[in-house]
Amino acid sequence: MVLFSYHGIIRNRGLLLDFANFYDAGRKAALSQFNTLYDPFALIGGSAPFGNMSFVSAPISSFAYIPLSGLEPVLAARIFKIIATVCLFGALILLFFHLSKRFCQKEERVKFFAIFSVCSLFYMPFWQIYWIGGQTTPMVLLLLLIALVLYGKGQAILPAVALVLAVTIKPFLVPGLVLLLILAEARLRLALVVIGCIAATISVLVVGTEPHIAFVHKILSESGQLQAPQLNSNMLSWIEPLFLSIADYEALKSMPPGLKLMTIALRLLLVGVLIALYVRLRRTSVPDMAKRHFLVIVAIFTALIVTPVAWAHYLSFLFIVPMFVFANGAHFPKGAKISAAAVIAISVFQHPFLLKKITMLFDAGAGGYLGIGNWNLLMLMSTVRSVPMILAFCLVAIWFTSFIHGYQQMQVDRVRQPNSPE
């Protein structure tokens, strides 16, 4: 994993992809050009932008990239990837100790460490960030895991801070935050409201109103665009090609209303299934920590289901699901473990350059970045992309009883009382 990270850091791949929008956002923030923050073609201080990638984070988050903007792009990209790598390893270490301490029997922890390490190495959503110039996903993953662990312990303020920061960087997480505002304990709801209002007020005072209006327009316009399904790792990405031809993708800019309504209905149905499972868990005899733990997982899943496009690196947030299965191996049947292993194995096909090679091999006439002119190949690739998320959802929905058994054995920190028989 260290060698893989080192190789990804020193290679200057994808500088004009995702890294470009963070780098240019930092340049604009340094010059207070917030009114053009969401215009990828606007001049920056009279000079051309480094790239033409759209910035889709909240306006206030652009300040985090100011230190990078003063550096030469290649050096800035390497520093950016080093920070992402540190956050990724930090997130993996936090997740391992959390799962091994709470769910894994002592005699099984060495075995779980081996499984966890191998799965981390082969889970491509973690590592493909190096080939798109770097990403903020590892930072957000660390924030979400901090919220998961601390909220599980009953804390509210620090988890709320972590969640608000995560949503500021990745606005697609808003549906999950809304779910927490509805179903979480009162302490977390209050903390989210207060900290969210403080963050919003500071952002408007510092940046101004106009950039926030542009930000909302940007989010709405991108969510309405017809995206290439072979780049979409959402569990429903395979549905669009069933109803659209290659000619439709070339001619249409947005999804037909009927198809859009159908996908929205399916997304709401899937979210409803997760909420029903959470309600069922609340009625069982599991520790309160387990209920809070599962609610955060449901919130993350909800955000990934609701967003029209889940980029491959977004699947990093679902790594906890197959790892939960392996940490609680005694409570899950063989079929669940095979499915968990399949999530890891099939994730290899999330790598963008592997998909590009496959496209060039089977569709030599394709144009553009991963452009596909063969409907059969388009359907196959969009289906393969959706499989890891489908399997992760099935692990929760089909083997939910096993989740309950794992949560019932959850090890809870106990405070020794003066009169306790212990």
Secondary structure, 3 states (H helix, E strand, C coil): CHHHHHHHHHCCCCCCCHHHHHHHHHHHHHCCCHHHCCCCCCCECCECCCCCCCCCCCHHHHHHHHHHHCCCHHHHHHHHHHHHHHHHHHHHHHHHHHHHHHCCCHHHHHHHHHHHHHHHHHCHHHHHHHHHCCCCHHHHHHHHHHHHHHHHCCCCHHHHHHHHHHHHHCHHHHHHHHHHHHHCCHHHHHHHHHHHHHHHHHHHHHHCHHHHHHHHHHHHHHHHECCCHHHCCCCCCCHHHHHCCHHHHHHCCECCHHHHHHHHHHHHHHHHHHHHHHHHHHCCCCCHHHHHHHHHHHHHHHHHHHCCCCCHHHHHHHCHHHHHHHHCHHHCCHHHHHHHHHHHHHHHHHCHHHHHHHHHHHCCCCCCCCCCCCHHHHHHHHHHHHHHHHHHHHHHHHCHHHHHHHHHCCCCCCCCCCCCCC
